[in-house]
Structure formats: C-alpha cells, structure tokens
Amino acid sequence: MSSSLYDTDFYTWTAQQCELLRHKKFHELDLSHLIEELDDLGKRHYDQLESRIKVSTIDCPSPQMANTALATF
C-alpha cells in the first residue's frame, strides 16, 4: 500500500494543490482530499465564530447593568 503525499507531507500537498489551482490544472487535483479539507475548514471557522459569539455575550453586560455602572462614575 503506497501512501499519498496528503498522508505523508500535508504542507507540501497543500502547496501542490494551490499551484495546480493557480495554473487551472483541475484534472490533476486531489479532489477527495480537497473537499474533505474545505469541509473541515468551514466547520472549524463556524465553530470558532460560534464560540466567540458565546464568549462575547457572556462577557458583555446587559444594557441595564452597563447604564448602572456608568451612573456610578
């Protein structure tokens, strides 16, 4: 069983895929792994955004609390 570049050297694989895209050599792309990586990337970004929104809403005081705090100054 031979290992693919994707399995053995991910960084080089990504550089190669970018180069193929830049030169519009679509028939040479590793489509199954590209699809998998793009799907994972989208999910990670969504999860990070969701997490940041949750943290910001926890850390952000309600408007009433903010007004009360400002009134004490």
C-alpha positions in Angstrom: 0.0 0.0 0.0 1.5 3.3 -1.0 0.9 6.5 0.9 -0.1 9.6 -0.8 1.6 13.0 -0.4 -1.5 14.1 1.5 -0.8 11.4 4.1 3.0 11.8 4.3 3.6 15.6 3.8 0.5 17.7 4.3 2.3 21.0 3.9 3.8 20.1 0.5 0.4 18.6 -0.5 -1.3 21.9 0.2 1.3 23.9 -1.7 1.0 21.5 -4.7 -2.8 21.8 -4.7 -2.5 25.6 -4.7 -0.1 25.5 -7.6 -2.4 23.3 -9.5 -5.3 25.6 -8.9 -3.3 28.7 -9.9 -2.4 27.0 -13.2 -6.0 25.8 -13.7 -4.9 22.1 -13.8 -8.1 21.0 -12.3 -7.9 17.4 -13.7 -4.7 16.9 -11.5 -6.3 18.0 -8.2 -6.7 15.6 -5.3 -10.4 16.3 -5.2 -11.5 13.9 -2.5 -8.9 15.3 0.0 -9.6 18.9 -1.1 -13.3 18.5 -0.5 -12.6 17.0 2.9 -10.2 19.8 3.9 -12.6 22.6 2.7 -15.5 21.0 4.6 -13.4 20.7 7.8 -12.1 24.3 7.3 -15.6 25.6 7.0 -16.7 23.7 10.1 -13.8 25.0 12.2 -14.4 28.6 11.2 -18.1 28.2 12.1 -17.3 26.6 15.4 -14.8 29.4 16.2 -17.3 32.1 15.3 -20.0 30.4 17.4 -17.6 30.1 20.4 -16.5 33.8 20.1 -20.2 34.9 20.0 -20.9 32.9 23.1 -17.9 34.3 24.9 -18.7 37.9 23.9 -22.3 37.6 25.1 -21.2 36.1 28.4 -18.6 38.9 28.9 -20.9 41.7 27.7 -23.0 43.2 30.5 -26.7 43.7 29.8 -27.6 47.3 28.8 -29.2 47.9 32.2 -26.1 46.8 34.1 -23.9 49.0 31.8 -26.1 52.0 32.5 -26.0 51.4 36.2 -22.2 51.1 36.1 -21.9 54.3 34.1 -24.2 56.1 36.5 -21.8 55.4 39.5 -18.9 57.3 37.9 
